[in-house]
Amino acid sequence: MPRSIRIRTLMVAGLAACVGAVAAGAHPATASAKAEPAPQPASATTATTPLTALTATTETTGVAVTQLLPDAVKPPAGSRPIGAYLVSRGTQDYTCVVPGGADTGAFTDASVPEAELVGTGGWIHHFAGPSWQSRRDGSLVTATRVASSPRPGAIPELLLEVAARSGAGILSRADYISRLFTSGGLAPTGSCVPGETVRVPYGAVYVFWDAPTA
């Protein structure tokens, strides 16, 4: 299977697992409920431990999603997931940084996201800020990075804290955001010229959290 398709399959599996876990958090299973094993894509055997664990989570397990995340990107204890979204199409955009007096530079500055996410609450636009805005109801949040967890060959997984919000809707209760299962998006290597911008495709699953003490 081509690498791009395999990555996409894993991303979809991650989203499905997150959606199932979101449902589990909102509607805990009763003791009499019968657990059904989650379907496992053939390619999921190559997934990382967090993805494998999440894929195995169903609405009836009662396992908190936060227990299955890397420690660095866990939201505060007691946080509840309120939505999970997959990058349908997106890029991390880098602009050339040129030292004074030089003719060339490098892509050393932070990237700017530009992506469309799809998930439990419809479509979300992710853009500079970093910000997320619901296409459905206009609710918007802007967040700042709290912590990161490295991913080989990809931009890191992140935990972000919401710093500003506006509008009423599906993002209104979001206090933290986890960026998970990242692929691609790394800054280009080599030199660049003034004014040059490169858009690097990436993938991720975003989970939005309602923190009890926020």
N, C-alpha and C positions, 0 to 999 in steps of 0.2 A: 504494500500500500504506500503511495507517495507520502512523504513526510507532511506536506501541507494538509492532506486529507486526514492523516492520523492525528495531527494536532487538533484539527477541527472537531474530530470525533471525540477526543478527550475533553475538549472544551464543552461540547454539548452534554457529555456525561456529567461534567462538573456542575453545569447549570441545572440539569435534571436533579442531581443530588441535593444541590442547594435549595431548589424549589421544594423538594420533598421535605427537607429539614425545616424550611420556613413554615410549611403546613403543619409539621409536627409540633413546632414551637407554638403556633397559634391555636392548634387543636390537639392537645395531648391525648394519647391513646388511652383507652380504658384497660383494666387488667385483663378483661376477657377477650380483647381484640387479638386476632391471629396474625402474626407477623408473616409477611410475604417477602421473600428475598428479592432485592432490586435486580432488574435485568442488568447483566454485565456485558458491555461491548467486547468483542474479541480483542480489540486493540488495547483495552484497559489494563491488560497485564503489564504494559510498559509505563503505567502511570506512577506518579510519585505516591508516597505513603498517604499524604492528606487527601489526594484525589481518590485513591483506592478506598480509604475509609469512608469518605463522603458518599461515594457511589454505593457502598453497602448499606448506607443509612436509609431507612424507610420511615413512613409516617407513623408506624406502630412501634418503633424501637424505643422512643422516649429519650434517645441520646441527644444531648445538647450539641448544637453545631460547634459552639466555641471549644468544646473538648477535643475537636478533631482538627483544629487549626494550628499552624505553627505558633508557638508561644509569643513571638514578637509581634504578630498581627492580630492577636486576640483582643476583642473589645473588653471593656470593664465587666467584671463579674455581674451576672444577672441580666446582661443585655439580651434583648430578644430580636431575632431577625424579622424585618418587616418587608423585605423584598430582595430578590436575586436577579441579576441581569447579565446577559452575555453580550460581549462586543460583537455586533453583527458585521460592522465594518468600521475600521478605525486606524488612525496613525498617531505616532508620536513625532511631532515636528521639531526639527533642530535648525537653528540659525547659526551661521558661521561667526565665530568670535575671532577678531583680528587684533592683535596687540598694536598699540600706537607705533606708527612708522614702518610697520611690516606690510608686505604685499599679500601674504597668505596667512591663514589661521587654521583653527580646528573647531570641531563641533563640541566644545567643552561646556557650553551653557546647558541649563536644565531644559528638558523638552516641554512642548506644549501639546496637550492632547486634543484631538479632534475625532470624535467617534459617535456612532449611533449604537445604543444598547437596547436590547429587547429582553423582556422577562415578565415577571409576575404582575407588573403594573402597566404593561404596554411598552411604549417606546420612550427612551430617555436620551437627550442630547448631552454629551459630555464634551466640555470645551475648556478654554483657558480660565484659570482661576486658582486651582482647578474647580470647575463648577459642573453641576448636573441639573438639568431641567426637564421635567416631565412634559412630553409632547401632548399628553392627555389633558392635564389640568393646569399646567404652567407653574406648579410649585417648583422652587429652585433652592439649592443649597450650594454653598462654597465651603471648602474644607482646607485644613492644613495638615501636613504630614506629622504623624506622631512617631511611627516606627516603621522599619522595613525588614524584610527577610529575603536573602538572595535567591535567585533562580538561575541555574546554569544556562548560559546562552540567551537570556531574556532579561527584560527589565524586572526589578524586584517586586515581590509582593509587598503590599503596603497596608498600614492602618492609618486612617485619617480621621481627624475630629472636625465635625461641622463647626464653622466659625460664624457663618451668617446664613440666614434663610429668608425667603419671602414667598408669599402666596400660600394658599391652603390646598392641600391635596395629598398625594401618596408619599411625598417626601417630607411632609411637615413634621413628622415625628422622628426623622433620622437625626441621630446624634453622632454616630460613627459610621465609617465606610471601610470595608476591607476590599482590597484589590487582590484577587487570588488567581492561581493557575495561569500565570502570565506566560506568554510566548512572544518572541520577537521584540521589536521596539527599541533595540539598542542603538546608541549613537553611531553614526558612520565613523570609520577610521580614516586616517590620512588627512591631507591638507584640503583647504577650501578657500574660496575667494570672498571678498567682502560682498555682503548682500545675498549670498547663496543660502537657500533653504532646502532641506531634504525632509521628505515625509516618509517615515518608516512604518510599514504595517505592523500591527501588534494584535494580540488577543488577550482576553482576561475575563474573569467573572467578578462582578461587583456585588457585594452583599451589604445592605443598608441595615443599621442597627438602631434600636430604641434603647438607650441606656437608662436604667432606673434612677440614677442620681444626677443625670445631666440637666 
